[in-house]
Amino acid sequence: MVSESLDPLFQRPLGGHVEFGEYAVDTIHREFGEEIGQVLTDVRLLGVLENIFDWRGGTEHEVVFIFAAAFLDEAAYEIEEQLIRDDTEPKNRVLWRAADAVSPPLYPAGLSELIASSHELARARMTTPQQFLITAESRVLADADIKEHERPSGEDHVAHAPGRICMACGELIEPKQAARRRGESDWAHDVCPPRHLPPE
């Protein structure tokens, strides 16, 4: 699912800016409610993309959190096209983009590759109990971005990093789990949680 801008013509996942004091995953829930009136479930971080680009005579720099999710209401998948509710005029269209589409351009840069690699990884790890989850993840993509000037000062030294992937165990860092920066952009749990494997 993407929103489509006309001048210039391009598409990008539905989402919006992270507000100060708001976690990126909370942005996704808020934005989908505001923009198309839908509730999400099974929201999972796919990856983070950094994007520097020219826009209307200036240079923009964004850090984009890409999430996979499913709609709580199955009827939402039957809506082929709609308008973003809280847009100013002209309102952007929200529509489904074919997985193999090459036009119009899809932003942010690197998104198509991230989606492809996440699907390959999901197939490699897939077992029967996980099949439904992977199918749900492939349905909806969303983004939340933080502009450089909106980044809170001292972020490099905070003790928690919810929404990030632990470099030690590969699991999502939850809001109440302590984690520390382990490099320029890598984070790891102070104590990694035990893995819960499906019964054989």
N, CA, C and O of each residue as an XYZ file, in Angstrom:
800
protein
N       0.838     -1.180      0.000
C       0.000      0.000      0.000
C       0.881      1.241      0.000
O       1.803      1.358      0.807
N       0.591      2.169     -0.913
C       1.412      3.370     -1.052
C       0.524      4.601     -1.167
O      -0.656      4.513     -1.505
N       1.125      5.752     -0.876
C       0.487      7.022     -1.208
C       1.181      7.541     -2.455
O       2.374      7.307     -2.650
N       0.442      8.241     -3.293
C       0.983      8.700     -4.573
C       0.947     10.209     -4.648
O      -0.106     10.824     -4.481
N       2.115     10.815     -4.904
C       2.226     12.257     -5.117
C       2.338     12.511     -6.609
O       2.909     11.701     -7.338
N       1.796     13.632     -7.068
C       1.701     13.881     -8.507
C       2.745     14.854     -9.035
O       3.041     14.811    -10.228
N       3.314     15.724     -8.219
C       4.221     16.750     -8.732
C       5.483     16.844     -7.883
O       5.533     17.626     -6.934
N       6.524     16.038     -8.223
C       6.593     15.076     -9.321
C       5.881     13.775     -8.945
O       5.552     13.556     -7.779
N       5.646     12.914     -9.943
C       4.933     11.659     -9.720
C       5.855     10.634     -9.063
O       6.886     10.269     -9.627
N       5.479     10.170     -7.863
C       6.203      9.092     -7.190
C       5.284      8.463     -6.154
O       4.233      9.014     -5.826
N       5.688      7.310     -5.643
C       4.935      6.623     -4.597
C       5.849      6.304     -3.432
O       7.055      6.131     -3.604
N       5.258      6.227     -2.228
C       5.994      5.803     -1.048
C       5.004      5.197     -0.055
O       3.809      5.486     -0.121
N       5.487      4.360      0.864
C       4.560      3.757      1.827
C       3.843      4.826      2.649
O       4.361      5.920      2.868
N       2.666      4.487      3.085
C       1.891      5.377      3.929
C       2.603      5.555      5.263
O       3.213      4.612      5.766
N       2.534      6.736      5.837
C       3.185      6.981      7.125
C       3.352      8.473      7.344
O       2.594      9.277      6.803
N       4.351      8.841      8.143
C       4.548     10.262      8.398
C       5.683     10.514      9.364
O       6.443      9.607      9.704
N       5.790     11.757      9.802
C       6.892     12.179     10.648
C       6.701     11.738     12.100
O       5.600     11.789     12.647
N       7.792     11.312     12.694
C       7.794     10.992     14.124
C       7.740     12.296     14.902
O       8.539     13.199     14.654
N       6.811     12.406     15.835
C       6.731     13.597     16.677
C       7.712     13.470     17.836
O       8.052     12.360     18.247
N       8.166     14.604     18.361
C       9.113     14.578     19.474
C       8.499     13.808     20.655
O       7.356     14.050     21.043
N       9.282     12.877     21.216
C       8.800     12.078     22.339
C       7.951     10.894     21.932
O       7.361     10.239     22.791
N       7.874     10.602     20.637
C       7.046      9.503     20.133
C       7.945      8.432     19.522
O       8.863      8.753     18.768
N       7.688      7.163     19.840
C       8.421      6.078     19.204
C       7.904      5.896     17.777
O       6.732      6.143     17.492
N       8.807      5.456     16.878
C       8.442      5.290     15.470
C       7.264      4.329     15.303
O       6.384      4.573     14.478
N       7.236      3.251     16.068
C       6.140      2.284     15.936
C       4.805      2.918     16.335
O       3.765      2.557     15.784
N       4.821      3.851     17.281
C       3.586      4.553     17.654
C       3.151      5.507     16.546
O       1.959      5.735     16.340
N       4.137      6.061     15.835
C       3.820      6.931     14.698
C       3.009      6.184     13.658
O       2.043      6.716     13.113
N       3.404      4.946     13.384
C       2.706      4.152     12.375
C       1.238      3.956     12.744
O       0.357      4.147     11.906
N       0.973      3.575     13.994
C      -0.420      3.393     14.428
C      -1.197      4.704     14.314
O      -2.326      4.718     13.824
N      -0.594      5.803     14.765
C      -1.273      7.105     14.721
C      -1.549      7.540     13.285
O      -2.659      7.962     12.962
N      -0.538      7.435     12.427
C      -0.685      7.916     11.054
C      -1.730      7.136     10.264
O      -2.501      7.729      9.509
N      -1.765      5.815     10.429
C      -2.768      5.040      9.697
C      -4.176      5.380     10.174
O      -5.120      5.362      9.383
N      -4.322      5.687     11.450
C      -5.622      6.116     11.942
C      -6.011      7.471     11.375
O      -7.149      7.665     10.949
N      -5.067      8.411     11.367
C      -5.350      9.758     10.877
C      -5.563      9.775      9.369
O      -6.442     10.480      8.874
N      -4.763      9.004      8.637
C      -4.767      9.131      7.181
C      -5.837      8.304      6.489
O      -6.432      8.764      5.515
N      -6.098      7.071      6.979
C      -7.119      6.253      6.306
C      -8.087      5.595      7.284
O      -8.918      4.785      6.874
N      -7.992      5.928      8.572
C      -8.960      5.418      9.538
C      -8.867      3.931      9.792
O      -9.884      3.295     10.070
N      -7.668      3.353      9.705
C      -7.506      1.917      9.891
C      -6.623      1.604     11.097
O      -5.714      2.361     11.439
N      -6.915      0.467     11.730
C      -6.141     -0.019     12.873
C      -5.222     -1.128     12.373
O      -5.637     -1.987     11.595
N      -3.958     -1.102     12.831
C      -2.967     -2.088     12.403
C      -2.715     -3.131     13.482
O      -2.935     -2.886     14.669
N      -2.253     -4.292     13.050
C      -1.815     -5.341     13.952
C      -0.567     -5.982     13.367
O      -0.243     -5.758     12.201
N       0.144     -6.786     14.174
C       1.363     -7.461     13.714
C       2.377     -6.483     13.126
O       2.999     -6.777     12.105
N       2.545     -5.331     13.757
C       3.494     -4.331     13.253
C       4.912     -4.760     13.611
O       5.213     -5.005     14.779
N       5.788     -4.850     12.602
C       7.164     -5.298     12.810
C       8.118     -4.423     12.006
O       7.825     -4.048     10.871
N       9.244     -4.107     12.596
C      10.258     -3.321     11.911
C      10.972     -4.185     10.873
O      11.486     -5.258     11.190
N      10.997     -3.701      9.624
C      11.736     -4.396      8.566
C      13.169     -3.899      8.468
O      14.085     -4.682      8.212
N      13.366     -2.609      8.669
C      14.706     -2.047      8.559
C      14.666     -0.539      8.633
O      13.599      0.064      8.749
N      15.831      0.061      8.566
C      15.973      1.512      8.633
C      16.772      1.967      7.414
O      17.818      1.393      7.112
N      16.290      2.989      6.715
C      16.962      3.538      5.543
C      17.309      4.996      5.798
O      16.511      5.742      6.364
N      18.499      5.397      5.380
C      18.907      6.803      5.457
C      18.897      7.354      4.047
O      19.415      6.720      3.128
N      18.321      8.513      3.870
C      18.053      9.032      2.538
C      18.411     10.512      2.466
O      17.881     11.315      3.234
N      19.295     10.875      1.563
C      19.645     12.273      1.302
C      19.231     12.570     -0.133
O      19.628     11.856     -1.053
N      18.438     13.615     -0.329
C      17.895     13.854     -1.674
C      17.580     15.335     -1.867
O      17.411     16.084     -0.904
N      17.505     15.734     -3.127
C      17.135     17.105     -3.485
C      15.619     17.203     -3.550
O      14.951     16.327     -4.099
N      15.085     18.279     -2.985
C      13.631     18.452     -2.972
C      13.277     19.924     -3.042
O      13.537     20.680     -2.106
N      12.681     20.328     -4.155
C      12.169     21.681     -4.346
C      13.212     22.743     -4.012
O      12.959     23.673     -3.246
N      14.382     22.579     -4.603
C      15.423     23.587     -4.468
C      16.313     23.454     -3.255
O      17.218     24.269     -3.076
N      16.092     22.464     -2.416
C      16.908     22.272     -1.219
C      17.323     20.818     -1.074
O      16.927     19.964     -1.868
N      18.120     20.550     -0.060
C      18.561     19.192      0.223
C      17.878     18.700      1.492
O      17.893     19.388      2.513
N      17.282     17.516      1.433
C      16.613     16.905      2.577
C      17.426     15.710      3.058
O      18.100     15.049      2.268
N      17.359     15.439      4.352
C      18.064     14.297      4.945
C      17.087     13.640      5.917
O      16.666     14.256      6.897
N      16.730     12.391      5.642
C      15.771     11.710      6.491
C      16.280     10.332      6.879
O      17.032      9.694      6.142
N      15.851      9.890      8.055
C      16.080      8.524      8.509
C      14.709      7.880      8.565
O      13.830      8.349      9.287
N      14.517      6.794      7.797
C      13.189      6.228      7.590
C      13.105      4.835      8.202
O      13.898      3.954      7.869
N      12.143      4.640      9.096
C      11.878      3.331      9.680
C      10.810      2.647      8.828
O       9.711      3.174      8.659
N      11.140      1.472      8.295
C      10.209      0.741      7.441
C       9.598     -0.406      8.240
O      10.313     -1.241      8.795
N       8.263     -0.435      8.291
C       7.543     -1.459      9.041
C       6.692     -2.313      8.120
O       6.244     -1.851      7.070
N       6.470     -3.550      8.511
C       5.456     -4.409      7.891
C       4.316     -4.537      8.892
O       4.538     -4.501     10.103
N       3.102     -4.685      8.387
C       1.948     -4.762      9.282
C       0.787     -5.416      8.560
O       0.855     -5.693      7.362
N      -0.268     -5.655      9.298
C      -1.516     -6.169      8.728
C      -2.662     -5.289      9.214
O      -2.572     -4.679     10.280
N      -3.738     -5.224      8.435
C      -4.926     -4.513      8.868
C      -5.722     -5.385      9.835
O      -5.875     -6.585      9.609
N      -6.223     -4.787     10.902
C      -7.086     -5.507     11.828
C      -8.402     -5.880     11.140
O      -8.936     -6.969     11.348
N      -8.914     -4.965     10.322
C     -10.164     -5.188      9.603
C      -9.852     -5.767      8.222
O      -9.279     -5.078      7.378
N     -10.226     -7.025      7.986
C      -9.939     -7.680      6.706
C     -10.585     -6.946      5.534
O     -10.095     -7.035      4.408
N     -11.679     -6.222      5.782
C     -12.368     -5.513      4.701
C     -11.508     -4.397      4.117
O     -11.751     -3.946      2.998
N     -10.509     -3.953      4.868
C      -9.636     -2.873      4.381
C      -8.875     -3.280      3.128
O      -8.517     -2.429      2.315
N      -8.625     -4.586      2.967
C      -7.885     -5.056      1.794
C      -8.706     -4.963      0.513
O      -8.157     -5.039     -0.587
N     -10.014     -4.798      0.654
C     -10.882     -4.727     -0.522
C     -10.988     -3.305     -1.069
O     -11.548     -3.100     -2.146
N     -10.457     -2.323     -0.342
C     -10.516     -0.924     -0.798
C      -9.383     -0.707     -1.790
O      -8.216     -0.680     -1.399
N      -9.709     -0.552     -3.059
C      -8.684     -0.441     -4.090
C      -7.993      0.912     -4.077
O      -6.796      0.998     -4.352
N      -8.732      1.970     -3.760
C      -8.158      3.316     -3.787
C      -8.948      4.217     -2.858
O     -10.166      4.088     -2.739
N      -8.238      5.146     -2.191
C      -8.888      6.122     -1.317
C      -8.013      7.358     -1.225
O      -6.890      7.369     -1.729
N      -8.526      8.401     -0.582
C      -7.771      9.640     -0.415
C      -7.307      9.761      1.031
O      -7.993      9.310      1.948
N      -6.145     10.370      1.233
C      -5.660     10.607      2.589
C      -6.557     11.646      3.249
O      -6.737     12.744      2.723
N      -7.110     11.301      4.388
C      -8.126     12.134      5.039
C      -7.602     13.491      5.491
O      -8.280     14.507      5.341
N      -6.359     13.503      6.060
C      -5.886     14.748      6.673
C      -4.945     15.537      5.780
O      -4.235     16.416      6.268
N      -4.920     15.245      4.467
C      -4.110     16.003      3.522
C      -4.755     17.344      3.213
O      -5.973     17.499      3.296
N      -3.910     18.318      2.852
C      -4.441     19.546      2.261
C      -4.709     19.264      0.786
O      -4.269     18.243      0.260
N      -5.426     20.159      0.122
C      -5.730     19.937     -1.296
C      -4.500     20.195     -2.155
O      -3.745     21.110     -1.827
N      -4.244     19.456     -3.232
C      -5.000     18.264     -3.619
C      -4.604     17.063     -2.758
O      -3.432     16.899     -2.420
N      -5.558     16.244     -2.412
C      -5.294     15.102     -1.543
C      -4.576     13.987     -2.310
O      -4.923     13.675     -3.449
N      -3.563     13.394     -1.658
C      -2.851     12.275     -2.283
C      -3.719     11.021     -2.279
O      -4.509     10.793     -1.364
N      -3.551     10.210     -3.330
C      -4.254      8.935     -3.419
C      -3.502      7.873     -2.631
O      -2.274      7.894     -2.549
N      -4.260      6.944     -2.052
C      -3.698      5.758     -1.406
C      -4.192      4.566     -2.214
O      -5.395      4.404     -2.417
N      -3.253      3.724     -2.679
C      -3.630      2.620     -3.549
C      -2.656      1.463     -3.368
O      -1.635      1.597     -2.693
N      -2.978      0.336     -3.971
C      -2.117     -0.836     -3.921
C      -1.153     -0.800     -5.082
O      -1.556     -0.520     -6.211
N       0.117     -1.077     -4.829
C       1.151     -1.110     -5.863
C       1.535     -2.573     -6.110
O       1.777     -3.326     -5.167
N       1.588     -2.964     -7.380
C       1.983     -4.325     -7.718
C       3.415     -4.584     -7.259
O       4.270     -3.703     -7.352
N       3.671     -5.778     -6.769
C       4.995     -6.105     -6.231
C       6.090     -5.964     -7.270
O       7.230     -5.656     -6.924
N       5.765     -6.184     -8.547
C       6.785     -6.120     -9.596
C       6.760     -4.797    -10.360
O       7.394     -4.687    -11.410
N       6.039     -3.791     -9.854
C       5.946     -2.500    -10.542
C       7.301     -1.789    -10.542
O       8.031     -1.837     -9.552
N       7.627     -1.141    -11.636
C       8.860     -0.362    -11.730
C       8.570      1.127    -11.933
O       9.481      1.953    -11.880
N       7.317      1.461    -12.164
C       6.918      2.843    -12.376
C       5.535      3.051    -11.759
O       4.698      2.150    -11.814
N       5.277      4.243    -11.163
C       6.207      5.355    -10.946
C       7.279      5.003     -9.922
O       7.199      3.947     -9.293
N       8.293      5.871     -9.737
C       9.366      5.576     -8.779
C       8.822      5.332     -7.377
O       7.850      5.960     -6.956
N       9.468      4.403     -6.653
C       9.099      4.096     -5.271
C      10.185      4.605     -4.347
O      11.351      4.240     -4.505
N       9.829      5.435     -3.393
C      10.786      5.996     -2.433
C      10.425      5.566     -1.021
O       9.272      5.204     -0.784
N      11.358      5.590     -0.066
C      12.722      6.096     -0.169
C      13.635      5.139     -0.926
O      13.317      3.964     -1.109
N      14.776      5.666     -1.360
C      15.756      4.866     -2.082
C      16.149      3.656     -1.235
O      16.373      3.778     -0.031
N      16.230      2.504     -1.869
C      16.595      1.278     -1.162
C      15.424      0.482     -0.656
O      15.610     -0.624     -0.147
N      14.201      1.013     -0.781
C      13.030      0.329     -0.239
C      12.738     -0.986     -0.969
O      12.450     -1.999     -0.332
N      12.812     -0.971     -2.302
C      12.530     -2.187     -3.067
C      13.486     -3.310     -2.679
O      13.076     -4.463     -2.542
N      14.768     -2.967     -2.502
C      15.766     -3.961     -2.117
C      15.505     -4.491     -0.709
O      15.680     -5.681     -0.447
N      15.083     -3.596      0.202
C      14.788     -4.013      1.574
C      13.613     -4.986      1.604
O      13.650     -5.984      2.322
N      12.578     -4.699      0.831
C      11.415     -5.580      0.768
C      11.812     -6.943      0.219
O      11.427     -7.978      0.763
N      12.591     -6.936     -0.872
C      13.009     -8.199     -1.486
C      13.848     -9.030     -0.530
O      13.655    -10.242     -0.425
N      14.785     -8.384      0.175
C      15.647     -9.135      1.090
C      14.865     -9.658      2.288
O      15.161    -10.744      2.787
N      13.866     -8.902      2.763
C      13.064     -9.372      3.900
C      12.222    -10.572      3.504
O      12.018    -11.478      4.312
N      11.731    -10.592      2.268
C      10.948    -11.734      1.798
C      11.829    -12.971      1.654
O      11.411    -14.079      1.991
N      13.051    -12.778      1.152
C      13.973    -13.911      1.023
C      14.322    -14.483      2.396
O      14.366    -15.700      2.573
N      14.569    -13.601      3.365
C      14.896    -14.049      4.715
C      13.704    -14.769      5.338
O      13.872    -15.787      6.011
N      12.502    -14.242      5.114
C      11.298    -14.864      5.669
C      11.097    -16.266      5.101
O      10.749    -17.192      5.833
N      11.314    -16.420      3.805
C      11.162    -17.743      3.191
C      12.180    -18.728      3.749
O      11.870    -19.898      3.970
N      13.410    -18.238      3.976
C      14.462    -19.112      4.485
C      14.153    -19.596      5.899
O      14.518    -20.713      6.266
N      13.484    -18.766      6.691
C      13.195    -19.111      8.087
C      11.821    -19.724      8.283
O      11.496    -20.174      9.382
N      11.015    -19.748      7.240
C       9.595    -20.067      7.390
C       9.361    -21.527      7.775
O       9.925    -22.454      7.192
N       8.501    -21.686      8.786
C       7.970    -22.995      9.131
C       6.459    -22.866      9.052
O       5.948    -21.756      8.895
N       5.744    -23.947      9.155
C       4.286    -23.913      9.008
C       3.603    -22.930      9.969
O       2.728    -22.185      9.529
N       3.970    -22.893     11.287
C       3.291    -21.947     12.178
C       3.563    -20.496     11.834
O       2.789    -19.621     12.221
N       4.657    -20.213     11.109
C       5.001    -18.830     10.807
C       4.415    -18.343      9.492
O       4.511    -17.157      9.176
N       3.814    -19.230      8.727
C       3.403    -18.876      7.385
C       2.399    -17.720      7.371
O       2.513    -16.808      6.552
N       1.423    -17.756      8.271
C       0.424    -16.693      8.294
C       1.045    -15.343      8.616
O       0.677    -14.328      8.025
N       1.998    -15.333      9.565
C       2.649    -14.087      9.952
C       3.387    -13.483      8.774
O       3.306    -12.275      8.555
N       4.109    -14.300      8.005
C       4.867    -13.792      6.875
C       3.927    -13.267      5.798
O       4.208    -12.247      5.168
N       2.816    -13.960      5.586
C       1.830    -13.476      4.627
C       1.293    -12.123      5.055
O       1.133    -11.228      4.225
N       1.013    -11.964      6.349
C       0.506    -10.696      6.851
C       1.541     -9.599      6.684
O       1.195     -8.472      6.329
N       2.813     -9.913      6.935
C       3.861     -8.904      6.830
C       4.001     -8.372      5.409
O       4.371     -7.214      5.214
N       3.710     -9.200      4.427
C       3.915     -8.786      3.051
C       2.800     -7.883      2.539
O       2.890     -7.344      1.436
N       1.757     -7.719      3.332
C       0.595     -6.996      2.830
C       0.719     -5.477      2.894
O       0.348     -4.784      1.947
N       1.228     -4.968      3.980
C       1.217     -3.523      4.182
C       2.603     -3.070      4.584
O       3.221     -3.671      5.463
N       3.100     -2.026      3.960
C       4.355     -1.417      4.363
C       4.072      0.008      4.785
O       3.216      0.679      4.209
N       4.780      0.459      5.771
C       4.579      1.809      6.273
C       5.912      2.395      6.648
O       6.869      1.668      6.915
N       5.980      3.723      6.668
C       7.239      4.342      7.032
C       7.019      5.456      8.043
O       5.938      6.040      8.124
N       8.060      5.737      8.808
C       8.073      6.868      9.738
C       9.457      7.460      9.629
O      10.448      6.742      9.753
N       9.543      8.750      9.401
C      10.856      9.330      9.216
C      11.131     10.435     10.232
O      10.219     11.109     10.711
N      12.429     10.600     10.548
C      12.878     11.656     11.453
C      13.827     12.547     10.682
O      14.856     12.073     10.201
N      13.509     13.829     10.551
C      14.420     14.766      9.918
C      15.600     15.011     10.847
O      15.471     14.913     12.067
N      16.745     15.329     10.267
C      17.958     15.510     11.061
C      17.769     16.575     12.143
O      18.206     16.390     13.279
N      17.115     17.697     11.788
C      16.994     18.773     12.763
C      15.977     18.456     13.858
O      15.898     19.183     14.849
N      15.180     17.361     13.694
C      14.199     16.997     14.709
C      14.732     15.944     15.675
O      14.060     15.593     16.645
N      15.945     15.437     15.412
C      16.490     14.373     16.240
C      16.817     14.919     17.633
O      17.522     15.923     17.732
N      16.330     14.292     18.717
C      16.629     14.781     20.061
C      18.130     14.740     20.340
O      18.817     13.797     19.946
N      18.632     15.770     21.022
C      20.046     15.784     21.367
C      20.331     14.702     22.399
O      19.468     14.355     23.205
N      21.555     14.172     22.364
C      21.953     13.156     23.327
C      21.414     11.775     23.043
O      21.487     10.900     23.907
N      20.861     11.545     21.826
C      20.274     10.247     21.522
C      21.314      9.133     21.592
O      20.989      7.998     21.939
N      22.575      9.460     21.258
C      23.623      8.436     21.234
C      23.881      7.825     22.599
O      24.504      6.768     22.697
N      23.411      8.476     23.652
C      23.748      8.023     24.992
C      22.545      7.525     25.783
O      22.657      7.250     26.978
N      21.401      7.407     25.126
C      20.235      6.923     25.866
C      20.389      5.442     26.149
O      21.090      4.735     25.425
N      19.738      4.971     27.198
C      19.935      3.588     27.649
C      18.946      2.614     27.032
O      19.066      1.405     27.234
N      17.972      3.113     26.284
C      16.968      2.238     25.701
C      16.829      2.549     24.213
O      17.028      3.687     23.790
N      16.491      1.551     23.436
C      16.384      1.728     21.983
C      15.228      0.917     21.420
O      15.452      0.065     20.560
N      13.974      1.151     21.880
C      12.847      0.352     21.386
C      12.675      0.515     19.878
O      12.887      1.592     19.320
N      12.290     -0.574     19.244
C      12.065     -0.541     17.813
C      13.283     -0.903     16.990
O      13.166     -1.136     15.787
N      14.465     -0.955     17.620
C      15.677     -1.319     16.893
C      15.899     -2.830     16.980
O      15.347     -3.501     17.852
N      16.703     -3.345     16.074
C      17.023     -4.768     16.065
C      18.332     -4.979     16.825
O      19.319     -4.288     16.568
N      18.343     -5.923     17.752
C      19.537     -6.229     18.542
C      20.584     -6.882     17.649
O      20.292     -7.863     16.965
N      21.803     -6.344     17.650
C      22.858     -6.897     16.816
C      23.377     -8.224     17.363
O      24.044     -8.971     16.646
N      23.076     -8.523     18.631
C      23.569     -9.760     19.241
C      22.655    -10.949     18.964
O      23.128    -12.031     18.619
N      21.324    -10.745     19.117
C      20.400    -11.870     18.960
C      19.457    -11.731     17.766
O      18.776    -12.689     17.399
N      19.414    -10.534     17.156
C      18.567    -10.333     15.986
C      17.107    -10.092     16.293
O      16.294     -9.999     15.374
N      16.746     -9.988     17.593
C      15.345     -9.780     17.980
C      15.060     -8.288     18.122
O      15.975     -7.491     18.332
N      13.782     -7.915     18.004
C      13.359     -6.532     18.195
C      13.538     -6.118     19.649
O      13.186     -6.871     20.556
N      14.083     -4.928     19.876
C      14.237     -4.404     21.236
C      12.916     -3.762     21.661
O      12.476     -2.781     21.062
N      12.291     -4.316     22.687
C      10.991     -3.838     23.159
C      11.181     -2.639     24.080
O      12.270     -2.451     24.622
N      10.124     -1.805     24.273
C      10.254     -0.577     25.045
C      10.818     -0.744     26.450
O      11.522      0.150     26.922
N      10.540     -1.854     27.141
C      10.996     -1.997     28.530
C      12.308     -2.766     28.652
O      12.763     -3.037     29.763
N      12.920     -3.120     27.522
C      14.178     -3.851     27.565
C      15.359     -2.886     27.476
O      15.412     -2.041     26.583
N      16.307     -3.018     28.412
C      17.480     -2.160     28.397
C      18.400     -2.563     27.253
O      18.612     -3.748     26.995
N      18.943     -1.560     26.573
C      19.863     -1.820     25.468
C      20.888     -0.703     25.412
O      20.629      0.410     25.870
N      22.034     -0.994     24.859
C      23.124     -0.021     24.768
C      23.644      0.046     23.340
O      23.594     -0.938     22.602
N      24.138      1.201     22.965
C      24.769      1.368     21.660
C      26.059      0.568     21.635
O      26.874      0.657     22.553
N      26.240     -0.215     20.576
C      27.430     -1.050     20.446
C      28.263     -0.669     19.219
O      29.058     -1.475     18.735
N      28.091      0.503     18.737
C      28.810      0.979     17.557
C      28.154      2.247     17.077
O      27.329      2.824     17.785
N      28.501      2.691     15.893
C      27.975      3.954     15.400
C      26.456      3.920     15.265
O      25.781      4.900     15.580
N      25.913      2.786     14.795
C      24.461      2.702     14.616
C      23.868      1.390     15.117
O      22.679      1.136     14.924
N      24.674      0.564     15.751
C      24.198     -0.735     16.209
C      23.849     -0.705     17.691
O      24.503     -0.028     18.485
N      22.810     -1.449     18.050
C      22.373     -1.544     19.435
C      22.280     -3.016     19.820
O      22.105     -3.879     18.960
N      22.398     -3.294     21.105
C      22.252     -4.667     21.585
C      21.618     -4.650     22.966
O      21.837     -3.729     23.752
N      20.819     -5.691     23.254
C      20.257     -5.840     24.594
C      21.377     -5.889     25.629
O      22.456     -6.418     25.360
N      21.119     -5.339     26.803
C      22.037     -5.587     27.919
C      22.044     -7.081     28.241
O      23.100     -7.670     28.474
N      20.859     -7.684     28.251
C      20.713     -9.135     28.398
C      19.697     -9.582     27.359
O      18.530     -9.197     27.421
N      20.141    -10.394     26.404
C      19.240    -10.826     25.340
C      18.143    -11.729     25.900
O      18.417    -12.578     26.749
N      16.900    -11.556     25.434
C      15.805    -12.421     25.915
C      15.960    -13.829     25.386
O      16.575    -14.035     24.339
N      15.405    -14.811     26.101
C      15.492    -16.200     25.628
C      14.676    -16.357     24.349
O      13.642    -15.712     24.181
N      15.146    -17.213     23.456
C      14.406    -17.466     22.230
C      13.262    -18.433     22.508
O      13.410    -19.400     23.255
N      12.109    -18.147     21.885
C      10.933    -19.031     22.031
C      10.745    -19.758     20.700
O      10.181    -19.198     19.759
N      11.211    -20.991     20.620
C      11.123    -21.771     19.406
C       9.809    -22.548     19.357
O       9.324    -22.999     20.395
N       9.216    -22.712     18.149
C       7.976    -23.502     18.069
C       8.256    -24.958     18.409
O       9.343    -25.450     18.103
N       7.315    -25.668     19.031
C       7.523    -27.081     19.370
C       7.707    -27.912     18.115
O       7.092    -27.632     17.086
N       8.543    -28.925     18.191
C       8.790    -29.789     17.039
C       7.755    -30.915     16.988
O       7.796    -31.751     16.085
